[in-house]
């Protein structure tokens, strides 16, 4: 190893110290190891490269191949001072232009790399050797100081900043800020982190080796020296790495697409309800449904359940219509299929009609949809159109397609509504979750509040809108996270977190027609590539940080991005039947949000029964599907699979569950009798 490796080791130690800061959610040992390993490996490369650059400058100034210790320290010191001064002059401002943010990043990088170079040079006994025990000692001290500077004893993950008080009557005084609280085991994190760092560094060395080989190979074809062809070598190397990565993503798409496109065991038979897509009356083959579509259609609420839960008589069978990705080849054809289903079922003759914009996999939120059906006592219709079968993180390229076909459905519905006398039109609602929020919100991109005019929508609810959603960005504009937002003239409300919405005065909350709800610790509305290179507003000064943002955490390039990415992966790991409120999970607050935003009547007693039934049904359907899947295993694997389902059921329910008890839970949950 060359001498610049000393600065790299010190930089890696500093990165390790910072990597233990909390972020939006709690994390486990493996998460911490990935963050620590990748951050330290990247820091090693960056800091060693920075030291090499400063050494090169010192060589040119001194006119020698190997600069003296004094010239190295002088160059590093001057560069560090310039970087620190520039970083202070360009200190963070909310809504600052990208140029300022990039300039500050460059200045901070120069300052920290110069500092590491100064430490490395100060610890050197000679000018040519690589890192020794003195450098390791300095690195340990630097890493410890870096960790201590974050004041971890004062820091809290964003999820822990939620007050331990109820924000809805369903919690009965206790607030659960995360469904699964994760903890770091230092030894496990250190072992895995070392492996991650080794892999990251190994890939960088492979890339360098490939670049060198390509550069040397180019000399045989183009002549000259290898250094003349470094750019060509680097570009070729990048193309190879990109191709390999693209192939890996393609394989993942195909694997996940198979699971997302298949119907669950136990749901192979089409529902016999005419009001549901896939029934014999619909004329659409059941085998054209995908996993999430088949689940939603199979779970249609029967009128008897609505009667039992709402304590009413004569509830209607709710209508559910769905256009899967398999039912037609094009966006327009899928939209037409859904509109024909709306016409066939006479969906617009019900008292209320709602479009549910699904997530990337095609999932329609059961809690939101069933709450709607309970509150309307079945006299309603719900429609959804699918644009992907992959998880949302792998469906980002399908947003435009999803938006286009959702717009076609919206326009088709509006045309039909305008042909109905005003006094006979149903209430018209829109719901979107996660990527489904982005898909349905982008219909109004560049139109601001005016985009909702002419849609005939009575109200809309969006939850967990992704950070990349342009319409939401345009609505937010230059508003500050330091100030509580207000309801705008069109009835649109963009709370910073649940607290904003909960604590609104009643008269203000009554003005809301279009609610874009988000948890303060939900990483989906906060994650984006910009987190790599600029401090986000949710990590601004302590006096403007809101509930859900981590306390004490400092933004660190790349490291904060990795933290937020892993928070996003952990944001929705729900326990069936247990409604927590945190991260990307909105199940606990959804019944209240649907009731209030869509202005649907229900007593508090009915809401309590709805919440109980929702939990029972979610657990019952999860266990029903899992048990059916276990029984479908090869004979030699059935007992093991059943045991796993029973173990999970015991964990979910909080008491011992055997086969008889499991059947009890399923029977009671699918058709709740709450008395």
C-alpha positions in Angstrom: 0.0 0.0 0.0 1.2 3.5 -0.8 1.5 6.4 1.6 -1.9 7.9 0.6 -3.5 4.8 2.1 -2.8 6.3 5.5 -5.2 9.2 4.8 -7.7 6.6 3.4 -7.6 4.6 6.6 -8.2 7.8 8.7 -11.0 8.8 6.4 -12.6 5.3 6.7 -12.4 5.6 10.5 -14.2 9.0 10.4 -16.9 7.5 8.2 -17.3 4.6 10.6 -17.9 7.0 13.4 -20.5 8.9 11.5 -22.3 5.7 10.3 -23.7 4.9 13.7 -26.0 8.0 13.7 -29.7 7.2 13.9 -31.9 8.1 10.9 -35.7 7.9 10.3 -36.2 4.4 11.6 -34.5 1.9 13.9 -32.2 -0.6 12.2 -30.7 -4.0 12.8 -27.2 -5.3 12.8 -27.2 -6.3 9.1 -28.4 -2.8 8.1 -25.8 -1.2 10.3 -23.1 -3.4 8.8 -24.1 -2.5 5.2 -24.0 1.2 6.0 -20.7 1.0 7.9 -19.0 -1.3 5.4 -20.0 0.5 2.3 -19.4 4.0 3.8 -15.9 3.1 5.1 -14.9 1.5 1.8 -16.0 4.5 -0.2 -14.4 6.9 2.2 -11.1 5.0 2.0 -11.0 5.3 -1.7 -12.1 9.0 -1.7 -9.7 10.1 1.1 -6.7 8.2 -0.3 -7.4 9.7 -3.8 -7.7 13.2 -2.2 -4.3 12.7 -0.5 -2.8 11.6 -3.7 -4.1 14.7 -5.4 -2.7 17.0 -2.7 0.6 15.2 -2.9 0.6 15.8 -6.7 0.0 19.5 -6.1 2.8 19.6 -3.5 5.2 17.9 -6.0 4.5 20.5 -8.7 4.9 23.4 -6.4 8.2 22.0 -5.0 9.5 20.9 -8.4 10.4 17.4 -7.1 9.0 14.0 -7.6 8.7 13.3 -3.9 7.6 16.5 -1.9 8.9 17.1 1.6 6.7 16.7 4.7 6.6 20.4 5.1 5.3 21.1 1.6 2.7 18.3 2.0 1.5 19.8 5.3 1.5 23.3 3.8 -0.6 22.3 0.8 -3.0 20.2 2.9 -3.3 23.0 5.5 -4.0 25.7 2.9 -6.5 23.5 1.0 -8.3 22.6 4.3 -8.5 26.3 5.3 -9.9 27.3 1.9 -12.4 24.4 2.0 -13.6 25.2 5.5 -13.9 28.9 4.6 -15.9 28.2 1.4 -18.1 25.7 3.3 -18.9 28.3 5.9 -19.7 30.9 3.2 -22.0 28.5 1.4 -23.6 27.2 4.6 -27.0 25.5 4.2 -30.2 27.3 3.4 -33.6 25.9 2.8 -34.6 25.8 -0.9 -31.1 26.8 -2.0 -30.1 26.3 -5.6 -28.3 23.2 -6.6 -25.1 25.1 -7.5 -24.8 26.3 -4.0 -25.3 22.8 -2.6 -22.7 21.3 -4.9 -20.3 24.1 -4.1 -20.6 23.5 -0.4 -20.2 19.7 -0.9 -17.0 20.3 -2.8 -15.7 22.7 -0.1 -16.6 20.3 2.7 -15.0 17.4 0.8 -11.8 19.4 0.3 -11.7 20.4 4.0 -12.2 16.9 5.4 -9.9 15.2 2.9 -7.2 17.9 3.7 -7.7 17.3 7.4 -7.2 13.5 6.9 -4.1 14.3 4.9 -2.7 16.5 7.6 -3.2 13.8 10.2 -1.6 11.2 7.9 1.4 13.4 7.3 1.8 14.3 10.9 1.9 10.6 11.9 4.5 9.7 9.2 8.1 9.0 10.2 9.2 9.0 6.6 7.9 10.2 3.3 7.6 7.0 1.3 6.2 4.3 3.5 2.6 3.2 3.8 0.5 3.2 6.9 1.9 1.9 10.1 0.9 1.5 13.7 1.0 5.3 14.3 -1.5 5.8 11.5 -3.7 3.1 12.8 -3.6 4.8 16.2 -4.4 8.2 14.7 -7.3 6.5 12.7 -8.7 5.0 15.9 -8.6 8.4 17.7 -10.2 10.1 14.6 -12.9 7.5 14.4 -13.7 7.8 18.1 -13.8 11.6 17.9 -16.0 11.4 14.8 -18.4 9.1 16.7 -18.4 11.4 19.8 -19.0 14.5 17.7 -22.4 13.1 16.8 -23.3 13.0 20.5 -25.0 9.7 20.2 -26.2 9.9 23.8 -28.5 12.8 22.7 -29.5 11.3 19.3 -32.9 9.6 18.5 -34.2 7.9 15.4 -37.1 9.8 13.9 -39.6 7.2 14.8 -38.8 7.7 18.5 -39.6 11.4 18.3 -43.3 10.7 18.0 -45.0 11.5 21.3 -46.2 8.5 23.3 -49.8 9.8 23.2 -52.7 8.8 21.2 -53.5 10.5 17.8 -56.6 8.5 17.2 -59.2 6.8 19.4 -58.2 3.4 18.2 -54.9 3.5 20.2 -56.7 3.9 23.6 -53.9 6.1 24.9 -50.8 4.3 23.7 -48.9 5.2 20.5 -46.8 2.6 18.7 -44.2 4.4 16.7 -42.9 1.3 14.9 -44.3 -2.2 14.3 -40.9 -3.9 14.6 -38.2 -2.1 16.6 -34.7 -3.2 15.5 -31.5 -3.2 17.5 -27.8 -3.4 16.5 -25.6 -6.2 17.9 -22.1 -4.6 17.7 -20.1 -7.9 17.1 -22.5 -9.0 14.3 -22.5 -5.6 12.7 -18.6 -5.4 12.8 -18.2 -8.9 11.2 -20.7 -8.2 8.4 -19.5 -4.7 7.9 -15.9 -5.9 7.4 -17.2 -8.2 4.7 -19.2 -5.5 3.0 -16.2 -3.2 3.0 -14.0 -5.9 1.6 -16.5 -6.6 -1.2 -16.8 -2.9 -2.0 -13.1 -2.4 -2.1 -12.7 -5.6 -4.1 -15.1 -4.3 -6.7 -13.2 -1.1 -6.9 -9.9 -3.0 -7.4 -11.6 -5.1 -10.1 -12.8 -2.0 -11.8 -9.3 -0.4 -11.7 -7.7 -3.6 -13.0 -10.2 -3.8 -15.8 -9.6 -0.1 -16.6 -5.8 -0.7 -16.7 -6.2 -3.8 -18.9 -8.4 -2.0 -21.3 -6.0 1.0 -21.4 -3.0 -1.3 -22.2 -5.0 -3.2 -24.8 -5.9 0.1 -26.5 -2.2 0.8 -27.1 -2.0 -2.3 -29.4 -4.8 -0.9 -31.6 -4.4 2.9 -31.3 -0.7 3.2 -30.3 0.6 5.6 -27.7 0.9 4.9 -23.9 -1.7 3.3 -21.6 -2.2 6.6 -19.8 -3.3 8.1 -23.1 -6.3 5.8 -23.1 -7.4 5.9 -19.5 -10.7 7.6 -20.4 -11.5 4.9 -23.0 -10.5 2.2 -20.4 -12.7 3.8 -17.7 -15.6 4.1 -20.1 -15.4 0.5 -21.2 -15.1 -0.7 -17.7 -18.2 1.3 -16.7 -20.1 -0.2 -19.6 -19.2 -3.7 -18.5 -20.2 -3.1 -14.9 -23.4 -1.4 -16.0 -24.3 -4.3 -18.3 -23.7 -6.8 -15.5 -25.9 -4.7 -13.2 -28.6 -4.4 -15.8 -28.6 -8.2 -16.3 -28.9 -8.7 -12.6 -31.9 -6.3 -12.4 -33.5 -8.0 -15.3 -33.2 -11.4 -13.6 -34.7 -10.0 -10.4 -37.6 -8.5 -12.5 -38.3 -11.9 -14.1 -38.1 -13.7 -10.7 -40.4 -11.2 -8.9 -42.7 -10.9 -11.9 -43.4 -14.7 -11.7 -44.5 -14.4 -8.1 -46.4 -11.2 -8.6 -48.2 -12.6 -11.6 -49.4 -15.8 -10.1 -52.6 -16.4 -8.1 -52.2 -17.6 -4.5 -53.1 -21.1 -3.5 -56.5 -21.2 -2.1 -57.7 -18.4 -4.4 -57.6 -20.4 -7.7 -61.4 -20.3 -8.0 -63.1 -17.2 -9.3 -65.6 -15.4 -7.0 -69.2 -16.1 -7.8 -70.3 -12.6 -7.0 -71.6 -10.8 -10.2 -70.5 -7.4 -8.8 -66.8 -8.5 -8.9 -64.4 -8.7 -11.8 -63.4 -12.2 -12.7 -66.8 -13.7 -11.9 -68.7 -15.6 -14.6 -70.9 -12.5 -15.1 -67.9 -10.4 -15.9 -66.7 -12.6 -18.8 -63.1 -11.9 -17.9 -61.0 -15.1 -17.3 -59.9 -15.5 -13.7 -56.5 -16.8 -14.8 -55.8 -13.3 -16.3 -55.8 -11.9 -12.8 -52.4 -11.3 -11.1 -51.6 -12.1 -7.4 -52.7 -8.7 -6.0 -55.7 -8.4 -8.2 -57.0 -11.9 -7.3 -56.5 -11.2 -3.6 -58.4 -7.9 -3.7 -61.3 -9.4 -5.7 -61.5 -12.5 -3.6 -61.6 -10.5 -0.4 -64.8 -8.6 -1.4 -66.9 -7.8 1.7 -70.1 -9.8 1.9 -73.3 -7.8 2.9 -73.8 -10.0 6.0 -70.4 -8.9 7.4 -71.2 -5.2 6.8 -74.5 -5.7 8.6 -72.8 -7.4 11.5 -70.1 -4.8 11.8 -72.2 -1.7 11.2 -75.2 -3.0 13.2 -77.5 -2.3 10.2 -79.8 -4.2 8.0 -80.0 -4.5 4.2 -76.3 -3.7 3.3 -75.5 -4.0 -0.3 -72.8 -6.1 -2.0 -70.0 -3.7 -2.7 -68.7 -3.5 -6.3 -65.1 -4.2 -7.0 -63.7 -4.0 -10.6 -60.1 -4.4 -11.6 -58.0 -4.3 -14.8 -54.8 -6.4 -14.4 -51.7 -6.1 -16.5 -52.6 -9.5 -18.1 -56.1 -8.6 -19.1 -55.0 -6.4 -22.1 -51.7 -5.6 -23.8 -51.9 -1.8 -23.9 -52.7 1.1 -21.5 -55.7 2.1 -23.6 -57.1 -1.4 -23.8 -56.7 -1.9 -20.0 -58.5 1.4 -19.4 -61.3 0.3 -21.7 -61.6 -3.0 -20.0 -62.0 -1.3 -16.6 -64.6 1.2 -18.0 -66.6 -1.6 -19.5 -66.6 -3.3 -16.0 -67.8 0.0 -14.5 -70.6 0.0 -17.0 -71.5 -3.7 -16.6 -71.8 -3.5 -12.8 -73.6 -0.1 -12.9 -70.9 1.2 -10.6 -71.9 4.8 -11.1 -75.5 4.1 -9.9 -74.2 3.5 -6.4 -74.1 6.3 -3.8 -70.3 6.5 -4.0 -67.6 5.5 -6.4 -63.8 5.5 -5.8 -60.7 4.9 -7.9 -58.0 3.2 -5.9 -54.5 3.8 -7.5 -52.5 0.7 -6.5 -48.9 0.4 -5.5 -46.3 -1.0 -7.9 -47.3 -4.6 -7.3 -50.9 -3.9 -8.0 -51.8 -3.9 -4.3 -55.0 -2.1 -3.2 -55.0 -1.0 0.4 -57.5 -3.3 2.1 -57.9 -1.0 5.1 -58.8 2.0 3.0 -61.1 0.1 0.7 -62.9 -1.9 3.4 -63.4 1.2 5.5 -65.0 2.9 2.5 -67.3 -0.2 2.0 -68.3 -0.3 5.7 -69.0 3.4 5.9 -71.1 3.3 2.8 -72.9 0.1 4.0 -72.0 -1.5 0.7 -73.7 1.0 -1.5 -70.5 1.8 -3.3 -68.1 0.8 -6.0 -64.3 0.6 -6.2 -62.1 0.4 -9.3 -58.4 -0.1 -9.8 -56.1 -0.4 -12.8 -52.7 -2.2 -12.5 -49.5 -0.9 -14.2 -47.0 -3.4 -12.8 -46.6 -6.7 -10.9 -43.3 -5.7 -9.3 -42.6 -4.1 -6.0 -42.7 -0.3 -6.1 -38.9 0.1 -6.0 -38.7 -1.9 -9.2 -41.7 -0.2 -10.9 -40.4 3.3 -11.0 -40.0 3.1 -14.8 -43.8 2.3 -15.1 -45.0 5.6 -13.4 -45.7 7.3 -16.7 -47.6 4.3 -18.0 -49.6 4.1 -14.8 -50.4 7.8 -14.9 -51.5 7.6 -18.6 -53.9 4.8 -18.1 -55.3 6.2 -14.8 -55.9 9.5 -16.6 -57.9 7.6 -19.3 -60.0 5.9 -16.6 -60.6 9.2 -14.8 -61.6 10.9 -18.1 -63.9 8.0 -19.0 -65.6 8.2 -15.5 -66.0 12.0 -15.7 -67.6 11.7 -19.2 -70.1 9.2 -17.7 -70.8 11.4 -14.6 -71.5 14.4 -16.7 -74.1 12.4 -18.6 -75.9 11.7 -15.3 -78.3 14.3 -13.8 -76.4 16.1 -10.9 -78.8 14.9 -8.3 -78.2 11.3 -9.2 -74.5 11.3 -9.5 -72.5 9.3 -6.9 -69.9 10.9 -4.7 -66.6 10.5 -6.5 -63.3 9.8 -4.6 -59.7 9.0 -5.4 -57.2 7.1 -3.2 -53.5 6.5 -3.8 -50.8 4.9 -1.8 -47.0 5.0 -2.2 -46.2 4.7 -5.9 -49.9 4.7 -6.5 -50.0 8.2 -5.0 -47.3 9.3 -7.5 -49.1 7.7 -10.4 -52.4 9.4 -9.6 -51.0 12.8 -8.5 -48.9 13.2 -11.6 -52.1 13.5 -13.6 -52.1 17.1 -12.3 -48.4 17.8 -12.9 -47.8 21.4 -13.9 -51.4 22.3 -13.3 -51.2 23.0 -9.5 -54.5 23.3 -7.7 -56.2 24.1 -11.0 -55.6 20.5 -12.2 -58.3 19.2 -9.9 -61.0 21.4 -11.6 -63.2 19.4 -14.0 -62.4 16.1 -12.4 -65.8 16.0 -10.5 -63.8 14.6 -7.5 -65.5 15.2 -4.2 -62.4 14.4 -2.2 -59.1 12.5 -2.5 -56.7 10.9 0.0 -53.0 10.2 -0.8 -50.7 8.5 1.6 -46.9 8.2 1.6 -46.3 10.1 -1.6 -42.8 9.5 -3.0 -40.3 12.3 -3.0 -40.0 12.2 -6.8 -43.6 13.3 -7.3 -43.5 16.6 -9.2 -47.1 17.7 -8.5 -46.5 17.5 -4.8 -43.2 19.4 -5.1 -45.0 22.1 -7.2 -47.7 22.4 -4.6 -45.2 22.7 -1.7 -43.1 25.3 -3.6 -41.0 27.4 -1.3 -42.9 26.6 1.9 -40.7 26.1 4.9 -40.6 22.9 7.0 -40.3 25.3 10.0 -43.9 26.5 9.5 -47.1 24.6 10.0 -48.9 24.5 6.6 -52.4 25.8 6.0 -55.3 24.5 3.9 -55.2 26.2 0.5 -58.1 27.8 -1.3 -58.8 24.6 -3.3 -59.0 22.5 -0.1 -55.6 20.9 -0.6 -53.6 20.1 2.5 -49.9 19.0 2.7 -49.1 18.2 6.3 -45.4 17.7 7.2 -46.5 14.8 9.5 -49.5 13.3 11.2 -49.3 15.8 14.0 -50.0 18.7 11.6 -53.3 17.2 10.5 -54.4 15.9 13.9 -53.8 19.2 15.6 -55.6 21.3 12.9 -58.6 23.3 14.3 -61.9 21.5 13.4 -63.0 24.2 11.1 -59.8 24.0 9.2 -59.9 20.2 8.9 -63.4 20.5 7.6 -62.1 22.5 4.7 -59.9 19.7 3.5 -61.0 18.0 0.3 -57.6 16.7 -0.9 -55.3 15.4 1.8 -51.7 14.3 1.1 -50.9 12.5 4.3 -47.5 11.4 5.4 -45.8 10.1 8.5 -42.9 12.3 9.6 -40.6 9.2 9.8 -41.7 7.7 6.5 -38.6 7.5 4.2 -40.6 7.2 1.0 -41.5 10.9 0.8 -37.8 11.7 1.8 -35.7 9.3 -0.2 -34.1 10.4 -3.5 -30.8 10.6 -5.3 -30.4 14.2 -4.1 -29.8 12.9 -0.6 -26.4 11.7 -1.8 -25.1 15.2 -2.5 -27.2 17.7 -0.6 -28.5 18.1 2.9 -32.3 17.6 2.8 -34.6 20.0 4.6 -35.7 17.3 7.1 -32.1 17.3 8.3 -31.8 21.0 8.6 -31.1 22.9 11.9 -32.5 21.4 15.0 -34.9 24.3 15.5 -36.8 23.5 12.3 -36.8 19.7 12.4 -40.2 18.3 12.8 -41.7 15.2 14.5 -40.3 12.2 12.7 -37.0 13.6 11.7 -34.0 12.2 13.7 -32.7 14.2 16.6 -29.0 15.0 16.6 -28.2 13.4 13.2 -25.8 15.2 10.9 -26.1 14.8 7.1 -23.1 12.9 5.6 -22.8 12.4 1.8 -23.5 8.9 0.7 -23.8 7.6 4.3 -27.1 9.4 4.9 -28.3 8.1 1.5 -27.5 4.5 2.5 -29.3 5.0 5.8 -32.4 6.4 4.2 -32.4 3.7 1.5 -32.3 1.0 4.2 -35.0 2.8 6.2 -37.1 2.6 3.0 -36.5 -1.1 2.9 -37.7 -1.4 6.5 -40.5 1.1 6.2 -43.3 -1.4 5.8 -42.9 -4.8 7.6 -46.3 -5.1 9.1 -47.5 -7.7 11.6 -50.9 -9.0 10.3 -53.7 -7.9 12.5 -51.6 -5.3 14.5 -51.9 -1.8 13.2 -48.9 0.3 14.0 -48.4 3.8 12.9 -44.9 4.6 11.7 -42.7 4.5 8.7 -44.7 3.7 5.6 -47.5 2.0 7.5 -50.8 4.1 7.6 -53.2 1.3 8.6 -54.0 2.7 12.1 -54.9 6.2 10.9 -56.6 5.3 7.6 -60.1 4.7 8.9 -60.2 8.1 10.5 -58.6 9.8 7.5 -61.1 8.1 5.1 -64.1 9.0 7.3 -63.1 12.7 7.8 -61.6 13.5 4.4 -64.4 11.8 2.4 -67.0 13.0 4.9 -68.7 9.7 5.4 -71.0 9.3 8.3 -70.4 6.9 11.2 -70.7 6.9 15.0 -67.7 6.4 17.2 -69.1 3.0 18.2 -69.3 2.0 14.5 -65.7 3.2 13.9 -64.5 1.1 16.9 -66.2 -2.0 15.4 -64.8 -1.2 12.0 -61.3 -1.0 13.4 -61.7 -4.3 15.2 -63.1 -6.0 12.1 -60.3 -4.7 9.9 -57.7 -6.3 12.2 -59.5 -9.6 12.4 -59.9 -9.8 8.6 -56.3 -8.9 7.9 -55.0 -11.6 10.2 -57.6 -14.2 8.9 -56.7 -13.7 5.2 -53.0 -13.8 5.9 -53.3 -17.1 7.7 -55.8 -18.5 5.2 -53.3 -17.8 2.3 -50.3 -19.1 4.2 -52.1 -22.3 5.3 -53.3 -23.0 1.7 -49.7 -22.4 0.5 -48.3 -24.8 3.1 -50.8 -27.6 2.1 -49.8 -27.1 -1.5 -46.2 -28.1 -0.8 -44.8 -31.5 -1.8 -45.9 -34.2 0.6 -42.4 -34.3 2.3 -42.5 -30.6 3.0 -46.1 -30.1 4.2 -45.5 -30.7 7.9 -42.6 -28.3 8.1 -44.5 -25.7 6.2 -47.6 -26.1 8.5 -45.4 -25.8 11.6 -44.0 -22.5 10.3 -47.5 -21.1 9.7 -48.6 -22.1 13.2 -45.4 -20.5 14.7 -46.1 -17.3 12.8 -49.8 -17.4 13.8 -48.7 -17.7 17.4 -46.5 -14.7 17.0 -49.2 -12.6 15.3 -52.0 -13.6 17.7 -49.9 -13.4 20.9 -51.1 -16.8 22.2 -50.5 -20.5 21.3 -52.2 -21.4 18.0 -52.7 -25.0 16.9 -54.6 -26.1 13.7 -58.0 -25.9 15.4 -57.3 -22.4 16.8 -56.0 -21.3 13.4 -59.2 -22.4 11.7 -61.2 -20.5 14.4 -59.2 -17.3 13.7 -59.7 -17.7 10.0 -63.5 -18.4 10.2 -64.1 -15.5 12.7 -62.0 -13.1 10.7 -63.4 -13.7 7.2 -66.9 -12.9 8.5 -66.5 -11.0 11.7 -69.3 -11.4 14.3 -68.3 -8.8 16.9 -71.0 -9.4 19.5 
